[in-house]
Amino acid sequence: MLNHPRLHKRVRQLLIFLPILLLVYLLLAYMIMPRFWRRRERHAAISSVPKTTFGADGLPGDPLNVALVGTHEEVTCAFMKAGWQSADTLTFRSGLGIVMSVLLRRPDPQAPVSSLYLWGRIQDLVFEQAVGKSAKQRHHVRLWKAPGLVEDRPFWIGAATFDIGVELSHTTGQVTHRIAPNVDAERDSLMAELQKTGLVQRVFQAEGVGSVLNGRNAGGDWYYSDGERTVAVLINKAS
């Protein structure tokens, strides 16, 4: 029979290792394994597109972490139903509106975004969702209509990021936003909101920018990512 000192020692060891085992289980069950078993599909049209946007100076910009399969009308309808709005075009007046929104802490739910480039052109569509009482923080996504088709339907490649602050661009001096480094969280949050609309047929993963821990966009903002691109296939209204 174990004497009391040895019994107490084993109890103490058990109390130390139980939390560690519990932590390992939680990491495996809720973080690592779900990512491992995500459904991945390969489509030539999606695989051939660039992995990041580009700034006006040609430097790599935000990672292209989302894609949507559907028409212009279907994409717009999905975002509107999810509670997102189209962003204004960037002009001197709309840029000044961002400054006033931040200084006066008043909403600007359609504040413009700075221009990023893909295939030599700026974004085709921009949707955003305001956070708080000013344009300082917001969810937003830039979308470009991609060449080719996926499952005989048009598709859009996008960069979804969360703005956490306002600053001056180090290249142009214009008012711009600083993004949160966890771009995967914004990607996943956006896709979850779109799925809640009931307008998404299915979601799958495709190869994106690749795993990166110290990425930098054209504005110098730091980001990290598992490198996956999430694709939402919208319900085909024509079928």
Backbone as JSON, one array per atom type, in Angstrom:
{
  "sequence": "MLNHPRLHKRVRQLLIFLPILLLVYLLLAYMIMPRFWRRRERHAAISSVPKTTFGADGLPGDPLNVALVGTHEEVTCAFMKAGWQSADTLTFRSGLGIVMSVLLRRPDPQAPVSSLYLWGRIQDLVFEQAVGKSAKQRHHVRLWKAPGLVEDRPFWIGAATFDIGVELSHTTGQVTHRIAPNVDAERDSLMAELQKTGLVQRVFQAEGVGSVLNGRNAGGDWYYSDGERTVAVLINKAS",
  "N": [[0.85, -1.2, 0.0], [0.47, 2.25, -0.76], [2.3, 4.73, 0.95], [1.52, 7.72, 2.79], [3.18, 10.06, 2.0], [4.11, 9.3, -0.61], [1.7, 8.96, -1.94], [0.64, 11.54, -1.84], [2.52, 12.83, -3.45], [2.06, 11.69, -5.97], [-0.53, 12.55, -6.43], [-0.11, 15.28, -6.6], [1.47, 15.36, -8.92], [-0.38, 14.45, -10.77], [-2.24, 16.52, -10.69], [-0.76, 18.5, -11.85], [-0.26, 17.59, -14.47], [-2.8, 17.15, -15.58], [-4.09, 19.68, -16.38], [-2.34, 20.31, -18.49], [-2.7, 18.17, -20.27], [-5.39, 18.62, -20.82], [-5.25, 21.09, -22.13], [-3.76, 20.37, -24.42], [-5.59, 18.64, -25.62], [-7.73, 20.43, -26.17], [-6.51, 22.16, -28.02], [-5.95, 20.37, -30.14], [-8.53, 19.33, -30.76], [-10.16, 21.57, -31.27], [-8.79, 23.47, -32.76], [-6.51, 22.59, -34.36], [-7.22, 20.07, -35.68], [-9.78, 20.72, -36.93], [-8.88, 22.53, -38.93], [-7.23, 20.87, -40.39], [-8.99, 19.08, -41.54], [-10.54, 20.58, -43.19], [-12.47, 21.12, -46.11], [-10.94, 20.93, -49.2], [-10.63, 22.2, -52.45], [-9.65, 22.05, -55.89], [-9.49, 24.34, -58.43], [-8.77, 25.29, -61.64], [-9.0, 27.95, -62.54], [-9.14, 29.43, -60.14], [-6.74, 28.7, -58.91], [-4.87, 29.87, -60.56], [-4.87, 32.61, -60.17], [-3.38, 35.66, -58.78], [-1.77, 35.8, -55.5], [-1.72, 37.89, -53.73], [-2.82, 41.32, -53.36], [-1.73, 44.43, -54.94], [0.12, 47.39, -54.29], [0.09, 50.88, -55.37], [2.71, 51.35, -55.94], [3.63, 48.96, -56.79], [4.37, 47.12, -54.89], [3.72, 44.15, -52.94], [0.41, 43.81, -51.6], [-2.41, 43.5, -49.48], [-3.22, 40.11, -48.51], [-4.94, 37.92, -50.74], [-7.59, 36.52, -49.64], [-10.16, 35.52, -49.85], [-12.88, 34.3, -51.92], [-15.61, 34.53, -54.18], [-18.2, 32.85, -55.84], [-20.35, 33.7, -58.31], [-22.79, 35.94, -59.78], [-22.56, 39.52, -60.37], [-24.88, 40.7, -59.33], [-25.74, 38.66, -57.55], [-23.62, 38.56, -55.71], [-23.67, 41.18, -54.65], [-26.22, 41.19, -53.51], [-25.94, 39.23, -51.51], [-24.11, 40.43, -49.74], [-25.51, 42.74, -49.0], [-27.68, 41.6, -47.68], [-26.36, 40.49, -45.56], [-25.82, 42.67, -44.07], [-23.85, 44.45, -44.83], [-22.38, 47.32, -46.5], [-21.98, 49.16, -49.59], [-18.92, 50.79, -50.35], [-18.02, 54.26, -50.58], [-16.6, 56.0, -53.43], [-13.14, 56.84, -53.46], [-12.32, 60.09, -52.96], [-11.16, 63.54, -52.7], [-13.0, 64.81, -51.08], [-14.45, 62.65, -49.88], [-12.35, 61.4, -48.58], [-11.66, 63.39, -46.76], [-13.92, 63.22, -45.27], [-13.52, 60.87, -43.8], [-11.52, 61.68, -42.03], [-12.9, 63.66, -40.55], [-14.87, 62.08, -39.48], [-13.43, 60.48, -37.71], [-12.24, 62.39, -36.01], [-14.47, 63.74, -34.96], [-15.91, 61.67, -34.01], [-18.13, 60.44, -35.32], [-20.46, 58.45, -37.18], [-19.54, 56.92, -40.32], [-20.63, 55.09, -42.43], [-20.19, 54.37, -45.08], [-17.61, 54.94, -45.76], [-14.78, 55.58, -47.85], [-12.31, 53.32, -49.33], [-8.77, 52.92, -49.66], [-7.02, 52.6, -52.8], [-6.16, 49.47, -54.11], [-4.39, 47.15, -56.23], [-4.99, 44.79, -58.85], [-4.37, 42.69, -61.53], [-3.67, 44.99, -62.89], [-5.62, 46.9, -62.34], [-7.81, 48.83, -60.2], [-9.82, 47.82, -57.37], [-12.97, 46.24, -58.11], [-15.34, 46.05, -56.67], [-16.36, 47.13, -53.41], [-17.1, 46.34, -50.13], [-18.31, 47.09, -46.87], [-18.5, 47.08, -43.26], [-19.49, 48.94, -40.63], [-17.9, 49.7, -37.48], [-18.31, 50.64, -34.18], [-18.32, 54.19, -33.34], [-17.15, 55.73, -35.31], [-15.22, 56.08, -38.39], [-12.87, 54.88, -37.86], [-12.52, 52.2, -37.18], [-13.43, 49.23, -38.94], [-14.98, 46.54, -40.75], [-13.99, 45.26, -43.86], [-13.98, 44.47, -47.4], [-12.28, 44.09, -50.43], [-13.02, 43.48, -53.82], [-12.3, 41.8, -56.87], [-13.34, 41.19, -60.16], [-12.66, 38.15, -61.59], [-10.72, 36.7, -64.28], [-11.97, 34.15, -66.45], [-13.97, 31.24, -65.52], [-15.74, 29.6, -62.83], [-17.1, 26.56, -62.39], [-18.72, 27.16, -64.57], [-19.57, 29.71, -63.99], [-19.25, 33.24, -63.18], [-16.56, 34.52, -61.13], [-15.17, 36.03, -58.14], [-12.33, 37.5, -56.73], [-11.02, 38.29, -53.56], [-9.87, 40.52, -50.89], [-10.12, 40.39, -47.59], [-10.11, 42.33, -44.74], [-9.6, 43.75, -41.44], [-9.97, 46.98, -40.33], [-8.11, 48.83, -37.99], [-7.24, 51.31, -37.27], [-6.44, 54.74, -38.19], [-4.17, 56.28, -40.43], [-1.43, 58.05, -42.07], [-0.53, 57.39, -45.38], [2.63, 55.99, -46.15], [3.63, 56.21, -48.64], [2.03, 57.84, -50.34], [1.01, 59.84, -48.72], [-1.64, 60.12, -48.28], [-4.75, 59.8, -46.44], [-5.2, 56.78, -44.81], [-6.0, 53.4, -43.74], [-4.98, 51.26, -41.02], [-4.44, 47.8, -40.84], [-5.71, 44.98, -38.94], [-3.56, 42.43, -37.72], [-4.35, 39.7, -37.78], [-5.49, 38.31, -40.32], [-6.83, 36.03, -41.04], [-8.88, 35.7, -39.19], [-10.66, 37.7, -39.94], [-11.33, 36.86, -42.5], [-12.63, 34.4, -41.9], [-14.73, 35.31, -40.29], [-16.19, 36.93, -42.07], [-17.05, 35.01, -43.98], [-18.65, 33.4, -42.37], [-20.72, 35.18, -41.77], [-21.83, 35.59, -44.31], [-22.76, 33.05, -44.86], [-24.84, 32.86, -43.04], [-26.85, 34.24, -44.29], [-28.24, 32.54, -45.91], [-27.8, 32.41, -48.57], [-25.64, 31.13, -49.55], [-24.35, 28.4, -51.19], [-22.33, 26.44, -50.83], [-19.15, 26.08, -49.09], [-15.62, 26.13, -49.49], [-12.08, 25.39, -49.2], [-9.18, 26.86, -50.75], [-5.92, 27.1, -52.24], [-4.03, 29.78, -50.99], [-2.16, 32.63, -50.14], [-0.23, 31.25, -48.82], [1.33, 29.87, -45.86], [2.21, 32.29, -43.52], [4.06, 34.23, -41.21], [5.12, 36.69, -40.76], [4.13, 38.7, -42.57], [3.95, 41.57, -44.74], [2.03, 44.3, -45.86], [1.46, 46.6, -48.64], [1.34, 49.03, -47.35], [2.96, 48.7, -45.22], [1.9, 47.41, -43.04], [1.77, 44.83, -40.62], [0.97, 41.34, -40.95], [-0.39, 38.04, -40.36], [-0.97, 34.63, -41.39], [-2.68, 31.51, -42.12], [-2.57, 30.95, -44.71], [-4.62, 30.01, -46.32], [-7.31, 30.24, -48.71], [-10.64, 31.1, -48.62], [-13.51, 30.0, -50.25], [-16.69, 30.92, -51.31], [-19.5, 29.58, -52.7], [-22.15, 30.96, -54.21], [-25.74, 30.72, -54.16], [-27.21, 29.86, -57.18], [-29.16, 31.99, -58.85], [-30.26, 31.8, -61.32], [-30.79, 29.2, -61.83]],
  "CA": [[0.0, 0.0, 0.0], [1.23, 3.5, -0.82], [2.26, 5.55, 2.17], [0.96, 9.06, 2.56], [4.03, 10.96, 1.21], [4.11, 8.91, -2.02], [0.37, 9.24, -2.46], [0.53, 12.99, -2.03], [3.37, 13.19, -4.58], [1.39, 11.32, -7.21], [-1.67, 13.44, -6.59], [0.42, 16.58, -7.07], [1.88, 15.19, -10.31], [-1.61, 14.36, -11.56], [-2.83, 17.85, -10.76], [0.08, 19.3, -12.76], [-0.37, 17.11, -15.85], [-4.17, 17.21, -16.09], [-4.32, 20.9, -17.17], [-1.56, 20.25, -19.72], [-3.41, 17.26, -21.17], [-6.62, 19.28, -21.25], [-4.87, 22.11, -23.11], [-3.41, 19.68, -25.66], [-6.85, 18.16, -26.21], [-8.49, 21.55, -26.71], [-5.81, 22.62, -29.22], [-6.15, 19.39, -31.21], [-9.94, 19.14, -31.13], [-10.88, 22.77, -31.68], [-8.0, 24.36, -33.61], [-5.65, 21.93, -35.34], [-7.94, 19.1, -36.49], [-10.73, 21.33, -37.87], [-8.17, 23.1, -40.07], [-6.69, 19.76, -41.18], [-10.06, 18.4, -42.25], [-11.31, 21.49, -44.05], [-12.61, 20.65, -47.48], [-10.14, 21.7, -50.15], [-10.9, 21.89, -53.85], [-8.76, 22.69, -56.85], [-10.08, 24.84, -59.67], [-7.67, 25.92, -62.39], [-9.19, 29.4, -62.6], [-8.8, 30.0, -58.84], [-5.33, 28.45, -58.64], [-4.01, 30.68, -61.42], [-4.9, 34.03, -59.85], [-2.35, 36.07, -57.82], [-2.0, 35.5, -54.09], [-1.87, 39.14, -52.99], [-3.05, 42.55, -54.12], [-0.52, 45.22, -55.1], [-0.02, 48.82, -54.1], [0.38, 51.68, -56.56], [4.15, 51.27, -56.19], [3.96, 47.62, -57.24], [4.69, 46.24, -53.76], [2.6, 43.29, -52.54], [-0.51, 44.41, -50.64], [-3.11, 42.56, -48.6], [-3.41, 38.79, -49.1], [-6.25, 37.63, -51.34], [-7.95, 35.4, -48.79], [-11.54, 35.07, -50.08], [-13.39, 34.31, -53.29], [-17.04, 34.26, -54.27], [-18.65, 32.4, -57.15], [-21.69, 34.22, -58.52], [-22.89, 37.15, -60.59], [-22.49, 40.81, -59.68], [-26.12, 40.85, -58.57], [-25.76, 37.69, -56.46], [-22.62, 38.99, -54.72], [-24.18, 42.38, -53.99], [-27.38, 40.8, -52.71], [-25.46, 38.51, -50.33], [-23.51, 41.39, -48.8], [-26.56, 43.6, -48.47], [-28.48, 40.82, -46.72], [-25.5, 40.27, -44.4], [-25.69, 43.92, -43.33], [-22.7, 45.22, -45.29], [-22.74, 48.37, -47.44], [-20.97, 49.54, -50.59], [-18.1, 51.93, -49.94], [-17.93, 55.38, -51.51], [-15.36, 56.16, -54.18], [-12.17, 57.69, -52.78], [-12.07, 61.43, -53.5], [-10.69, 64.45, -51.65], [-14.11, 65.08, -50.16], [-14.75, 61.46, -49.08], [-11.2, 61.2, -47.7], [-11.82, 64.35, -45.67], [-15.01, 62.72, -44.45], [-12.95, 59.91, -42.85], [-10.84, 62.46, -40.99], [-13.9, 64.29, -39.7], [-15.55, 61.01, -38.76], [-12.57, 60.05, -36.61], [-12.06, 63.5, -35.07], [-15.74, 64.08, -34.32], [-16.52, 60.41, -33.55], [-19.46, 60.29, -35.9], [-20.43, 57.33, -38.13], [-19.38, 57.09, -41.77], [-20.76, 53.68, -42.81], [-19.78, 54.13, -46.47], [-16.3, 55.58, -45.93], [-14.05, 54.96, -48.95], [-11.07, 52.6, -49.04], [-7.69, 53.27, -50.58], [-6.99, 51.74, -53.98], [-5.16, 48.43, -54.32], [-4.42, 46.76, -57.64], [-4.91, 43.4, -59.29], [-4.46, 42.7, -62.98], [-3.48, 46.35, -63.37], [-6.76, 47.77, -62.1], [-8.25, 48.9, -58.82], [-10.91, 46.92, -57.0], [-14.25, 46.43, -58.79], [-16.38, 46.21, -55.65], [-15.91, 47.24, -52.02], [-18.16, 46.29, -49.14], [-17.79, 47.31, -45.53], [-19.42, 47.04, -42.13], [-18.96, 49.87, -39.65], [-17.72, 49.27, -36.09], [-18.15, 51.79, -33.3], [-18.94, 55.47, -33.65], [-16.43, 56.47, -36.33], [-14.65, 55.27, -39.47], [-11.56, 54.4, -37.44], [-12.54, 50.75, -37.27], [-14.48, 48.7, -39.81], [-14.73, 45.35, -41.55], [-14.16, 45.58, -45.28], [-13.42, 43.54, -48.37], [-12.16, 44.54, -51.82], [-13.26, 42.35, -54.73], [-12.0, 41.97, -58.29], [-13.89, 40.15, -61.01], [-11.52, 37.4, -62.11], [-10.88, 36.11, -65.62], [-12.35, 32.74, -66.44], [-15.2, 30.84, -64.83], [-15.71, 28.46, -61.91], [-18.36, 25.83, -62.56], [-19.46, 27.9, -65.6], [-20.11, 30.95, -63.41], [-18.21, 34.21, -62.86], [-16.12, 34.51, -59.74], [-14.54, 37.25, -57.64], [-11.24, 37.29, -55.77], [-11.06, 39.42, -52.64], [-9.01, 40.67, -49.72], [-10.93, 40.79, -46.43], [-9.28, 42.75, -43.62], [-10.28, 44.56, -40.43], [-9.24, 48.2, -40.05], [-8.04, 49.12, -36.56], [-6.79, 52.67, -37.02], [-6.24, 55.63, -39.35], [-2.82, 56.83, -40.49], [-1.07, 58.6, -43.37], [0.25, 56.47, -46.19], [4.04, 56.37, -46.23], [3.99, 56.4, -50.05], [1.28, 58.93, -50.97], [0.63, 60.87, -47.75], [-3.09, 60.16, -48.16], [-5.33, 59.15, -45.27], [-5.46, 55.37, -45.04], [-6.25, 52.63, -42.53], [-4.06, 50.2, -40.62], [-5.22, 46.58, -40.69], [-5.4, 44.05, -37.86], [-2.66, 41.42, -38.27], [-4.96, 38.38, -37.95], [-6.38, 38.39, -41.48], [-7.65, 34.82, -41.09], [-10.08, 35.93, -38.38], [-11.58, 38.5, -40.75], [-11.8, 35.94, -43.56], [-13.58, 33.43, -41.34], [-15.91, 36.04, -39.83], [-16.95, 37.32, -43.25], [-17.69, 33.84, -44.56], [-19.7, 32.98, -41.45], [-21.85, 36.09, -41.93], [-22.46, 35.33, -45.6], [-23.49, 31.78, -44.75], [-26.07, 33.09, -42.28], [-27.88, 34.84, -45.16], [-28.95, 31.5, -46.63], [-27.54, 32.58, -50.01], [-24.41, 30.41, -49.88], [-24.6, 26.99, -51.49], [-21.31, 25.68, -50.11], [-17.88, 26.78, -48.85], [-14.46, 25.24, -49.49], [-10.78, 26.05, -49.12], [-8.29, 26.79, -51.9], [-4.6, 27.61, -51.91], [-3.91, 31.22, -51.0], [-0.83, 33.23, -50.1], [0.7, 30.34, -48.14], [1.51, 30.17, -44.45], [3.13, 33.42, -43.3], [4.03, 34.74, -39.84], [5.58, 38.08, -40.72], [3.83, 39.35, -43.83], [3.79, 43.03, -44.76], [1.33, 44.79, -47.05], [2.09, 47.74, -49.29], [1.4, 50.14, -46.4], [3.87, 48.36, -44.14], [1.19, 46.77, -41.93], [2.11, 43.43, -40.37], [-0.13, 40.38, -40.88], [-0.02, 36.63, -40.38], [-2.06, 33.85, -41.99], [-2.43, 30.1, -42.43], [-2.36, 30.9, -46.15], [-5.75, 29.45, -47.05], [-8.3, 31.13, -49.31], [-11.97, 30.5, -48.47], [-14.36, 30.26, -51.42], [-18.12, 30.74, -51.09], [-20.29, 29.42, -53.93], [-23.47, 31.5, -53.94], [-26.85, 30.04, -54.81], [-27.4, 30.33, -58.55], [-30.55, 32.43, -59.0], [-30.74, 31.48, -62.67], [-31.1, 27.78, -61.95]],
  "C": [[0.89, 1.25, 0.0], [1.15, 4.22, 0.52], [1.79, 6.94, 1.81], [1.85, 9.98, 1.75], [4.02, 10.62, -0.28], [2.77, 9.19, -2.68], [0.18, 10.72, -2.76], [1.34, 13.45, -3.23], [2.69, 12.88, -5.9], [0.17, 12.18, -7.49], [-1.22, 14.79, -7.13], [0.82, 16.5, -8.54], [0.66, 15.14, -11.23], [-2.25, 15.72, -11.74], [-2.05, 18.76, -11.71], [-0.18, 18.9, -14.21], [-1.79, 17.18, -16.42], [-4.45, 18.48, -16.88], [-3.56, 20.89, -18.48], [-2.24, 19.35, -20.74], [-4.7, 17.89, -21.69], [-6.33, 20.33, -22.31], [-4.52, 21.48, -24.45], [-4.66, 19.18, -26.38], [-7.62, 19.3, -26.88], [-7.84, 22.08, -27.99], [-6.04, 21.67, -30.39], [-7.59, 19.37, -31.7], [-10.59, 20.37, -31.73], [-10.09, 23.71, -32.59], [-7.26, 23.62, -34.72], [-6.44, 21.0, -36.25], [-9.0, 19.71, -37.4], [-10.06, 21.94, -39.09], [-7.67, 21.98, -40.99], [-7.76, 19.14, -42.05], [-10.94, 19.33, -43.07], [-11.34, 20.96, -45.47], [-11.83, 21.55, -48.42], [-10.48, 21.24, -51.56], [-9.9, 22.62, -54.72], [-9.54, 23.07, -58.1], [-8.98, 25.62, -60.39], [-7.77, 27.44, -62.39], [-8.79, 30.06, -61.27], [-7.31, 29.84, -58.55], [-4.41, 29.38, -59.41], [-3.98, 32.16, -61.06], [-3.8, 34.38, -58.86], [-2.76, 35.78, -56.38], [-2.19, 36.75, -53.24], [-2.3, 40.26, -53.94], [-1.72, 43.27, -54.27], [-0.84, 46.69, -54.86], [0.3, 49.56, -55.38], [1.85, 51.63, -56.93], [4.6, 49.89, -56.64], [4.34, 46.66, -56.14], [3.48, 45.38, -53.41], [1.75, 43.95, -51.47], [-1.13, 43.36, -49.74], [-3.26, 41.2, -49.28], [-4.83, 38.6, -49.62], [-6.77, 36.35, -50.69], [-9.39, 34.91, -48.95], [-11.85, 35.06, -51.56], [-14.87, 33.98, -53.24], [-17.38, 33.87, -55.7], [-20.1, 32.84, -57.31], [-21.65, 35.48, -59.36], [-22.72, 38.39, -59.72], [-23.72, 41.0, -58.79], [-26.17, 39.91, -57.37], [-24.8, 38.07, -55.35], [-23.15, 40.18, -53.93], [-25.34, 42.05, -53.05], [-26.95, 40.1, -51.42], [-24.88, 39.47, -49.29], [-24.57, 42.3, -48.19], [-27.38, 42.87, -47.41], [-27.69, 40.55, -45.45], [-25.3, 41.54, -43.58], [-24.48, 44.74, -43.68], [-23.18, 46.25, -46.32], [-21.62, 48.6, -48.44], [-20.22, 50.77, -50.11], [-18.13, 53.02, -51.01], [-16.62, 55.34, -52.28], [-14.44, 57.12, -53.44], [-11.94, 58.99, -53.54], [-11.53, 62.31, -52.37], [-11.78, 64.65, -50.61], [-14.41, 63.86, -49.28], [-13.6, 61.12, -48.14], [-11.25, 62.14, -46.51], [-12.92, 63.9, -44.72], [-14.52, 61.7, -43.42], [-12.3, 60.64, -41.69], [-11.85, 63.06, -40.02], [-14.65, 63.25, -38.88], [-14.75, 60.58, -37.54], [-12.46, 61.15, -35.56], [-13.33, 63.8, -34.28], [-16.48, 62.86, -33.78], [-17.97, 60.31, -34.01], [-19.39, 59.21, -36.98], [-20.2, 57.77, -39.57], [-19.43, 55.68, -42.37], [-20.38, 53.35, -44.24], [-18.45, 54.82, -46.78], [-15.5, 54.86, -47.01], [-12.83, 54.16, -48.46], [-10.01, 53.08, -50.03], [-7.65, 52.24, -51.71], [-5.84, 50.73, -53.89], [-5.38, 47.88, -55.73], [-4.3, 45.25, -57.83], [-5.19, 43.39, -60.78], [-4.43, 44.13, -63.55], [-4.64, 47.28, -63.16], [-7.14, 47.77, -60.62], [-9.45, 47.97, -58.6], [-12.2, 47.27, -57.75], [-15.38, 46.71, -57.81], [-15.73, 46.34, -54.28], [-17.14, 47.21, -51.12], [-17.56, 46.46, -47.75], [-18.92, 47.26, -44.49], [-18.8, 47.88, -41.02], [-18.87, 49.23, -38.26], [-17.54, 50.52, -35.24], [-18.77, 53.05, -33.86], [-18.21, 56.29, -34.71], [-15.88, 55.51, -37.38], [-13.28, 54.73, -39.11], [-11.45, 52.89, -37.55], [-13.68, 50.29, -38.17], [-14.02, 47.37, -40.41], [-14.85, 45.76, -43.01], [-13.49, 44.53, -46.16], [-13.4, 44.21, -49.74], [-12.31, 43.32, -52.71], [-12.92, 42.74, -56.16], [-12.68, 40.84, -59.06], [-12.73, 39.46, -61.72], [-11.77, 36.91, -63.53], [-11.25, 34.64, -65.49], [-13.62, 32.51, -65.65], [-14.9, 29.71, -63.85], [-17.07, 27.81, -61.98], [-19.31, 26.6, -63.48], [-20.11, 29.17, -65.07], [-18.97, 31.93, -63.16], [-17.79, 34.1, -61.41], [-15.28, 35.74, -59.43], [-13.49, 36.89, -56.6], [-11.18, 38.52, -54.86], [-10.05, 39.37, -51.51], [-9.87, 41.22, -48.59], [-10.0, 41.12, -45.27], [-10.12, 43.6, -42.66], [-9.41, 45.78, -40.13], [-9.28, 48.52, -38.56], [-7.57, 50.54, -36.25], [-6.59, 53.44, -38.31], [-4.84, 56.21, -39.28], [-2.61, 57.46, -41.86], [-0.21, 57.6, -44.12], [1.69, 56.93, -46.3], [4.49, 56.58, -47.68], [3.3, 57.6, -50.68], [0.95, 60.08, -50.02], [-0.87, 60.97, -47.57], [-3.54, 59.46, -46.88], [-5.65, 57.7, -45.63], [-5.66, 54.67, -43.71], [-5.12, 51.63, -42.27], [-4.87, 48.94, -40.32], [-4.78, 45.78, -39.46], [-4.56, 42.92, -38.44], [-3.29, 40.06, -38.53], [-5.98, 38.42, -39.09], [-7.26, 37.15, -41.62], [-8.95, 34.99, -40.32], [-11.11, 36.72, -39.17], [-12.17, 37.67, -41.88], [-12.9, 35.02, -43.03], [-14.87, 34.11, -40.87], [-16.8, 36.45, -40.99], [-17.71, 36.13, -43.83], [-18.83, 33.33, -43.67], [-20.94, 33.86, -41.61], [-22.57, 35.86, -43.25], [-23.26, 34.04, -45.55], [-24.82, 31.95, -44.0], [-27.19, 33.67, -43.14], [-28.73, 33.77, -45.85], [-28.73, 31.56, -48.13], [-26.27, 31.88, -50.46], [-24.73, 28.92, -50.05], [-23.62, 26.09, -50.76], [-20.04, 26.52, -49.98], [-16.76, 25.75, -48.89], [-13.19, 26.07, -49.44], [-10.01, 25.87, -50.43], [-6.95, 27.39, -51.48], [-4.55, 29.12, -52.04], [-2.46, 31.66, -50.97], [0.21, 32.28, -49.5], [0.91, 30.79, -46.71], [2.56, 31.26, -44.26], [2.95, 33.96, -41.89], [4.41, 36.21, -39.77], [5.38, 38.76, -42.07], [3.69, 40.86, -43.67], [3.04, 43.43, -46.02], [2.02, 46.04, -47.58], [2.21, 48.95, -48.37], [2.33, 49.87, -45.23], [3.21, 47.69, -42.95], [1.55, 45.29, -41.85], [0.86, 42.56, -40.4], [0.44, 38.97, -40.83], [-1.23, 35.82, -40.84], [-1.67, 32.38, -42.12], [-2.32, 29.89, -43.94], [-3.5, 30.35, -46.97], [-6.66, 30.55, -47.62], [-9.67, 30.44, -49.23], [-12.86, 30.96, -49.62], [-15.82, 29.96, -51.07], [-18.82, 30.66, -52.45], [-21.71, 29.86, -53.61], [-24.55, 30.71, -54.7], [-27.1, 30.68, -56.17], [-28.88, 30.71, -58.75], [-31.13, 32.08, -60.36], [-31.16, 30.03, -62.8], [-32.47, 27.45, -61.37]]
}
